[in-house]
Amino acid sequence: MLVISSSDLLNEFTLYADKAADEKETLIVQRSSGKNLVVMSMEQFNEMQKQIFLAKEVAKCEVENGK
């Protein structure tokens, strides 16, 4: 995980985009407003969404089965 400023992201967008996409690096982008962002590859994002979905399904099944 890398923490970078928004100006660094703007100045070196291709470098950081490649790190996220090719090296699966997650970027925390700090903004002067404090409204920070996370940048990650689409592959990482989709995997995270899949894991959240599966966890919700397991929890739902446990509730339905009284566990």
Secondary structure as GFF3:
##gff-version 3
##sequence-region A 1 67
A	DSSP	beta_strand	2	5	.	.	.	ID=ss1
A	DSSP	alpha_helix	6	11	.	.	.	ID=ss2
A	DSSP	alpha_helix	13	22	.	.	.	ID=ss3
A	DSSP	beta_strand	27	30	.	.	.	ID=ss4
A	DSSP	beta_strand	37	39	.	.	.	ID=ss5
A	DSSP	alpha_helix	42	64	.	.	.	ID=ss6
###
